[in-house]
Amino acid sequence: MYRTRSFRYENEQVVLALTLLLVLAVIILTSTATFCLSGVFILGMFLVSAMMIRTHHQALMRHAIHVDRGRTPELTNWVIECGRKLQPGPVDVFLINQKQVNAYTFGIRDPKVLVLYTPLLQAMNGDELKFIIGHEMGHVVLGHTWLNTIIGGMAGIPAPFGASVLLYTAFRWWNRMCEFSADRAGLLACGDINIAISALVKLAAPQIRTQGDFERALALIDTEDDQASNRLAEVFQTHPMLIRRINELRKFARTAEYQRIQIGMNGNLGNQPAAPVLNFQVPEQVELETTAPPAVERSAEERWPWMKPTEIPSRRSTNN
C-alpha cells in the first residue's frame, strides 16, 4: 500500500518548531520554580485531555450514529475509499445530529475518532463529502490529533500575560498550517480541485443549490482578505480564511508533487476513481483545469432514509 506524509504543508513543521522554541524560551526566561511547575502543568494538561477524550468517545458510542454498512452503506463506502487512499490507520466514524455544517477528529490512541455533523449530508454530494472525510483523515495521518493535545497544553503554561498571548497566537498559527495540510489530504481523497473548492464554499454557504448561488458565495468569500480587520482576527483563529485555503489548494493542485501523490494513492484503490457525479463549476477567474457535467442528485433522505423524521413520514428535512 502506498502511504505518504509528503502532502504536508511546507511551513507546518517550521511553525511547530518555532512554537516549541517559544514555549521553551518562555519557561527559561521566567524562573526555575516556573520551569519545574511548567513540566507538571504540561503533564497534567495531557492527562486531563486524555481523560476528556476517552469520556467524549464513550459518549459518542452511546448517543451518536456509528457509520457502518448496516445503517449508512453509501457513506461507509466513501469512508473506506478515503481510508484506502490516505491510510490513516484505525478510525471510528460517527454522525451526530447538530445544526452546524462541521466535522472534526480527535484521539491520542487508536482508533482515532472522526465525527461528521448530519447537515453535511444534506449540503454536500458524495464527492464533496470525500473531501471533508479526507481532510479529517489528513489530521490523523499527520499526527495532528495527538500533537494538538500536547502543544495545546504547552501553550497554556503559567506565564506573564504578554508571554501567554504570544504562546496562544503561536499555537493558533500552527493550527492554521495544519488546516492547509489537511485540505491537501481532502483534495487527494476527492481527486478534483473543483470538488474541493465546492466543499469549502459549502462550509460557509450550505444553502447553495444553483450555479448562481455558488458563484455569489465564492465572490463573497473572495473579499474576505480585503479587510484589515479580517486579517487581524485571523491571527487568533484556528482556521485560515476560506479564500486563503482555496488559493493554497489551487497552488498545490498545479504541482507535480500533487500529481505524483495522487497517482500513488489512486493505486491503493486498485483502479482509477469514478468521475465526479455533481459539482459546481468554479468561475474562470479561479483558473481550474477540469469541470464535470452536472447530474441529478438524490436527496439526503433518499440516500440516508434513517434521516427522515419518523413522527411525520411525509415531511422532508430541511437544511440548518
C-alpha positions as CSV (number, residue, x, y, z in Angstrom):
1,M,0.0,0.0,0.0
2,Y,1.2,3.5,-0.9
3,R,1.4,5.7,2.2
4,T,3.0,9.1,2.5
5,R,3.0,12.3,4.5
6,S,4.7,14.4,1.8
7,F,1.5,16.3,1.2
8,R,2.2,18.2,4.5
9,Y,2.1,22.0,4.0
10,E,5.6,23.3,3.7
11,N,5.6,25.7,6.7
12,E,3.7,23.4,9.1
13,Q,6.8,21.8,10.7
14,V,8.7,25.1,10.7
15,V,5.9,26.8,12.6
16,L,5.7,23.8,15.0
17,A,9.4,24.1,15.7
18,L,9.2,27.8,16.3
19,T,6.2,27.3,18.7
20,L,8.1,24.7,20.7
21,L,11.2,27.0,20.9
22,L,8.9,29.8,22.0
23,V,7.5,27.7,24.8
24,L,11.0,26.7,25.9
25,A,12.1,30.3,25.9
26,V,9.1,31.4,28.0
27,I,9.8,28.7,30.5
28,I,13.5,29.6,30.7
29,L,13.0,33.3,30.9
30,T,10.6,33.1,33.8
31,S,12.1,31.3,36.8
32,T,13.4,28.0,38.0
33,A,10.3,27.4,40.0
34,T,8.1,28.1,37.0
35,F,10.3,25.8,35.0
36,C,9.6,23.0,37.3
37,L,5.9,23.8,37.6
38,S,5.6,24.0,33.8
39,G,6.6,20.4,33.3
40,V,4.0,19.4,35.9
41,F,1.4,21.6,34.3
42,I,2.0,20.2,30.8
43,L,1.8,16.6,32.1
44,G,-1.4,17.4,34.0
45,M,-3.0,19.0,30.9
46,F,-2.1,16.0,28.8
47,L,-3.6,13.6,31.3
48,V,-6.8,15.8,31.6
49,S,-7.1,15.9,27.8
50,A,-6.7,12.1,27.6
51,M,-9.4,11.6,30.1
52,M,-11.7,14.1,28.3
53,I,-11.1,12.4,25.0
54,R,-11.9,9.0,26.5
55,T,-15.1,10.4,28.0
56,H,-16.1,12.0,24.8
57,H,-15.5,8.8,22.8
58,Q,-17.7,6.9,25.2
59,A,-20.5,9.5,24.9
60,L,-20.3,9.2,21.1
61,M,-20.6,5.4,21.4
62,R,-23.8,5.9,23.4
63,H,-25.6,8.7,21.6
64,A,-24.1,9.2,18.1
65,I,-24.7,7.1,15.0
66,H,-21.8,4.8,14.2
67,V,-21.1,4.8,10.5
68,D,-21.2,1.2,9.2
69,R,-22.5,-0.8,6.3
70,G,-25.7,-1.8,8.1
71,R,-27.1,1.8,8.5
72,T,-25.1,4.0,6.2
73,P,-23.7,1.8,3.4
74,E,-23.1,4.6,0.9
75,L,-21.3,6.8,3.4
76,T,-19.4,3.8,4.7
77,N,-18.1,3.1,1.2
78,W,-16.8,6.7,0.9
79,V,-15.1,6.4,4.3
80,I,-13.5,3.1,3.1
81,E,-12.4,4.7,-0.2
82,C,-10.8,7.7,1.6
83,G,-9.1,5.3,4.1
84,R,-7.6,3.2,1.4
85,K,-6.2,6.3,-0.3
86,L,-4.8,8.0,2.8
87,Q,-4.0,5.0,5.0
88,P,-4.8,6.8,8.4
89,G,-4.9,3.6,10.4
90,P,-7.8,2.6,12.6
91,V,-10.5,5.3,12.6
92,D,-14.1,5.2,14.0
93,V,-16.6,7.4,12.2
94,F,-19.7,8.8,13.9
95,L,-22.6,11.0,12.9
96,I,-24.1,13.5,15.3
97,N,-27.3,15.5,14.9
98,Q,-26.1,19.1,15.2
99,K,-27.2,22.3,13.4
100,Q,-23.7,23.3,12.2
101,V,-22.1,22.1,8.9
102,N,-18.9,20.8,10.5
103,A,-16.6,17.8,11.1
104,Y,-13.7,17.2,13.5
105,T,-11.4,14.4,14.6
106,F,-9.7,13.6,17.9
107,G,-7.8,10.9,19.7
108,I,-4.4,10.1,21.2
109,R,-4.6,6.3,20.9
110,D,-6.1,4.1,18.1
111,P,-8.7,4.1,17.0
112,K,-8.9,7.8,16.3
113,V,-12.4,9.3,16.0
114,L,-13.9,11.2,13.1
115,V,-17.2,13.0,13.7
116,L,-19.5,14.3,11.0
117,Y,-22.4,16.6,11.6
118,T,-25.6,15.4,9.9
119,P,-26.2,18.7,8.0
120,L,-23.1,17.9,5.9
121,L,-25.1,15.0,4.4
122,Q,-27.8,17.4,3.2
123,A,-25.5,20.2,2.0
124,M,-22.9,18.1,0.1
125,N,-22.8,15.4,-2.5
126,G,-20.7,12.3,-2.2
127,D,-17.5,13.7,-3.8
128,E,-17.7,16.8,-1.6
129,L,-18.1,14.6,1.5
130,K,-14.9,12.7,0.4
131,F,-13.1,16.0,0.7
132,I,-14.4,16.5,4.2
133,I,-13.6,13.0,5.3
134,G,-10.2,13.1,3.7
135,H,-9.5,16.4,5.4
136,E,-10.2,14.9,8.8
137,M,-8.2,11.8,8.0
138,G,-5.3,14.0,7.0
139,H,-5.2,15.3,10.5
140,V,-4.9,11.7,11.7
141,V,-2.2,10.8,9.1
142,L,0.0,13.8,10.0
143,G,-0.4,13.3,13.8
144,H,-2.3,16.5,14.4
145,T,-4.7,14.8,16.8
146,W,-2.2,13.9,19.5
147,L,0.1,16.9,18.7
148,N,-2.8,19.3,19.3
149,T,-3.2,17.8,22.8
150,I,0.4,18.2,23.7
151,I,1.1,21.6,22.1
152,G,-2.2,23.0,23.4
153,G,-1.1,22.1,26.9
154,M,2.3,23.8,26.4
155,A,0.6,26.9,25.1
156,G,-1.4,27.1,28.3
157,I,1.6,27.0,30.8
158,P,1.6,29.6,33.5
159,A,3.3,32.7,32.2
160,P,3.1,36.5,32.3
161,F,0.2,37.9,30.3
162,G,2.3,39.1,27.4
163,A,4.0,35.8,27.1
164,S,0.7,33.9,27.3
165,V,-0.7,35.9,24.4
166,L,2.4,35.2,22.4
167,L,2.2,31.5,23.1
168,Y,-1.5,31.5,22.2
169,T,-1.0,33.2,18.9
170,A,1.9,30.9,18.1
171,F,-0.3,27.8,18.8
172,R,-3.1,29.2,16.6
173,W,-0.5,29.9,13.8
174,W,0.5,26.2,13.9
175,N,-3.2,25.2,13.9
176,R,-3.7,27.2,10.6
177,M,-0.8,25.5,9.0
178,C,-2.3,22.1,9.9
179,E,-5.5,23.1,8.2
180,F,-3.6,23.8,5.0
181,S,-2.1,20.3,5.2
182,A,-5.4,18.7,5.9
183,D,-7.0,20.4,3.0
184,R,-4.4,18.8,0.8
185,A,-5.4,15.4,2.1
186,G,-9.0,16.3,1.3
187,L,-8.1,17.1,-2.3
188,L,-6.2,13.8,-2.6
189,A,-9.2,12.0,-1.2
190,C,-11.8,13.5,-3.6
191,G,-9.3,13.8,-6.5
192,D,-10.7,17.0,-8.1
193,I,-9.8,20.6,-7.3
194,N,-13.3,21.8,-8.4
195,I,-14.9,19.4,-5.9
196,A,-12.5,20.5,-3.1
197,I,-13.4,24.2,-3.7
198,S,-17.1,23.4,-3.9
199,A,-16.9,21.7,-0.5
200,L,-15.0,24.6,1.1
201,V,-17.5,27.1,-0.2
202,K,-20.4,25.0,1.1
203,L,-18.9,25.1,4.6
204,A,-19.7,28.8,4.6
205,A,-22.8,28.6,2.5
206,P,-24.5,25.2,2.9
207,Q,-27.8,26.5,1.3
208,I,-26.2,26.6,-2.2
209,R,-28.5,24.9,-4.7
210,T,-27.6,26.5,-8.1
211,Q,-24.6,27.6,-10.1
212,G,-25.6,31.2,-9.4
213,D,-25.7,30.6,-5.6
214,F,-22.3,29.1,-5.8
215,E,-20.7,32.0,-7.8
216,R,-22.2,34.6,-5.4
217,A,-20.9,32.7,-2.4
218,L,-17.5,32.4,-3.9
219,A,-17.4,36.1,-4.8
220,L,-18.2,37.0,-1.2
221,I,-15.5,34.6,0.1
222,D,-13.0,36.2,-2.3
223,T,-13.4,39.5,-0.4
224,E,-12.5,38.1,3.0
225,D,-8.9,39.1,3.0
226,D,-9.6,42.6,1.6
227,Q,-10.3,44.0,5.1
228,A,-7.5,44.6,7.6
229,S,-9.9,43.6,10.5
230,N,-10.3,40.2,9.0
231,R,-6.6,39.7,8.6
232,L,-6.0,40.7,12.2
233,A,-8.8,38.5,13.5
234,E,-7.3,35.5,11.6
235,V,-4.2,35.7,13.9
236,F,-6.3,34.4,16.8
237,Q,-8.2,31.8,14.8
238,T,-7.6,28.1,14.4
239,H,-8.6,28.1,10.7
240,P,-7.3,30.3,7.9
241,M,-9.8,32.4,5.9
242,L,-11.5,30.3,3.3
243,I,-10.1,32.3,0.5
244,R,-6.6,31.6,1.7
245,R,-7.4,27.9,1.9
246,I,-8.8,27.9,-1.6
247,N,-5.8,29.7,-3.0
248,E,-3.4,27.4,-1.3
249,L,-5.2,24.3,-2.7
250,R,-5.1,25.8,-6.2
251,K,-1.3,26.2,-6.0
252,F,-0.9,22.7,-4.6
253,A,-3.1,21.2,-7.3
254,R,-0.8,22.6,-10.1
255,T,2.3,21.0,-8.7
256,A,4.0,17.8,-10.0
257,E,4.2,16.6,-6.4
258,Y,0.4,16.6,-6.2
259,Q,0.1,14.6,-9.4
260,R,2.7,12.1,-8.1
261,I,1.0,11.6,-4.8
262,Q,-2.5,11.3,-6.4
263,I,-1.3,8.6,-8.7
264,G,0.2,6.6,-5.8
265,M,-3.0,6.9,-3.7
266,N,-5.2,6.0,-6.7
267,G,-3.1,2.8,-6.9
268,N,-4.4,1.9,-3.4
269,L,-7.9,1.6,-4.9
270,G,-6.8,-0.9,-7.5
271,N,-8.3,1.2,-10.3
272,Q,-9.0,4.8,-11.2
273,P,-11.8,6.5,-9.2
274,A,-15.1,7.1,-10.9
275,A,-15.8,10.5,-12.4
276,P,-17.5,13.1,-10.1
277,V,-21.3,13.0,-10.1
278,L,-22.1,16.6,-9.4
279,N,-20.2,19.7,-8.7
280,F,-20.5,23.4,-9.2
281,Q,-18.2,24.8,-11.9
282,V,-15.8,27.3,-10.5
283,P,-15.8,30.6,-12.5
284,E,-12.9,31.1,-14.9
285,Q,-11.0,33.5,-12.7
286,V,-10.3,30.7,-10.3
287,E,-8.3,29.0,-13.1
288,L,-9.2,25.4,-12.7
289,E,-8.3,22.8,-15.3
290,T,-11.3,20.5,-15.3
291,T,-15.1,20.6,-14.9
292,A,-17.6,17.8,-14.6
293,P,-21.1,17.8,-16.2
294,P,-24.0,18.3,-13.8
295,A,-26.2,15.4,-12.9
296,V,-29.3,14.8,-10.9
297,E,-28.6,14.0,-7.3
298,R,-30.8,12.2,-4.9
299,S,-32.0,14.0,-1.8
300,A,-30.4,13.4,1.6
301,E,-33.5,11.4,2.7
302,E,-33.3,9.1,-0.4
303,R,-29.6,8.4,0.3
304,W,-30.0,8.0,4.0
305,P,-33.6,7.0,4.9
306,W,-32.9,7.0,8.6
307,M,-32.6,10.8,8.5
308,K,-36.3,11.2,7.5
309,P,-38.5,12.3,10.5
310,T,-40.5,9.3,11.8
311,E,-43.2,11.4,13.5
312,I,-44.4,12.9,10.2
313,P,-43.5,10.4,7.5
314,S,-44.2,12.7,4.6
315,R,-42.2,15.7,5.9
316,R,-38.8,16.3,4.3
317,S,-35.9,17.5,6.5
318,T,-34.5,21.0,5.7
319,N,-31.1,22.5,5.8
320,N,-29.9,24.1,9.0
